[in-house]
Amino acid sequence: MCAALPSGQCGWALHMRLSGDGSLSGALVYDAARFFVGGHAPPLAAHLPQLLQTLAAADTTPMSRVQFMGERERTTLVQTLNATRMDVPADRLHRLIEARAAATPAAAAVATSEGGALSYAELNAAANRLAGHLRTTVPAVTAPGALVGVFLERTPQLLVTLLAVMKVRARSMLLSSHTETTAT
């Protein structure tokens, strides 16, 4: 297996060999000065035996469920390095989105089901348009603390709508045919 560069050259190669006794050996060949900077190649290569063992033991397991990391590494990645929780009062979330839209307008804010993305600038602009529409056409919604029912699928439009409701200082209640309703 070879990872091709835009120039057509091979950036790294994985060589695998199955011996007559059924054992498998391999080597990851790469230019350390250009690829896997910071010592990432050894951990990556260490995942390969675990991945192959898992695939051999459960050949019908979907790839999305194949485990290739040890429990300790998985815990580090999922819990320790991903510990980015930040308590944000609901009345300030839209301000954080506005600040991000000003600082990095082209950065992806939300992914779409079609594989695209809505940038922070696009998300904020859409929420501003909807908030303006709510102020002019449904003034009762703009009363501080007013409750707005929102019945939308989990799409980027739901996020736009929730942000717009926050911008007009109202509260939202998510309505769903699948789950209980919750008010924010």
Buried (B, 14 or more C-beta within 10 A) or exposed (E): EEEEEEEEEBBBEBEEEEEEEEEEEBEBEBEEEEBBEEEEBEEBBEBBEBBBEBEEEEEEEEEEEEBBBEEEBEEEEEEEEEEEEEEEEEEEBBEEBBEBBEEEBEEBBBEEEEEEBBBBBBBBBBBBEBBEEBBEEEEEBBEEEBEBEBEBEEEBBBBBBBBBBBBBBBBBBBEEEEEEEEEE
